[in-house]
Amino acid sequence: MSTSGERRYKQIACATRGGAASRPTEDRAIMLARQHGATLIFLYIVDVSFAHGLTGKFDIEVVAQDLREIGKIVVEQAKERARAQGVSARGEIREGAVAEEIGNFVQKHKDLDLLVIGEMGESLREAMAPVLQDMAQRGIDVVTVPLH
């Protein structure tokens, strides 16, 4: 239950990469959605920028397709865990640079109240700065979950 001064969230997004490192972030988002009776959107971003500097023979589109398939599994598993706890959840998979796509997602979802995201490395934190500033101006809260 919230106290009179506590904000109530109606729509929460959780950016996830999947795997054990993302589990605490997903769990926090599920807990918050359950507490607030909010809808939860799991956001997975296919970002192949890491592969452009690699040497060797491989097809970027094949890498992207593999990451899309992984994303579908990650999102489906997260939705199932949320639904098992009584949370209404859906997923969205986007492609591109992480910070840019989170920004695009936030712009698209005008009714978003909260973004739950895992701890960011320095380069992502720098890239996310304008997105986080825009979110703050729009009154969208951000919860950053530390890595364990």
Secondary structure, DSSP 4 states (H G I P E B T S, - for coil): ---TTS---SEEEEE---SGGGHHHHHHHHHHHHHHT-EEEEEEEE--GGGGG--SS--HHHHHHHHHHHHHHHHHHHHHHHHHTT--EEEEEEES-HHHHHHHHHHH-TT--EEEEEPPPHHHHHHHHHHHHHHHHTT-EEEEEPP-
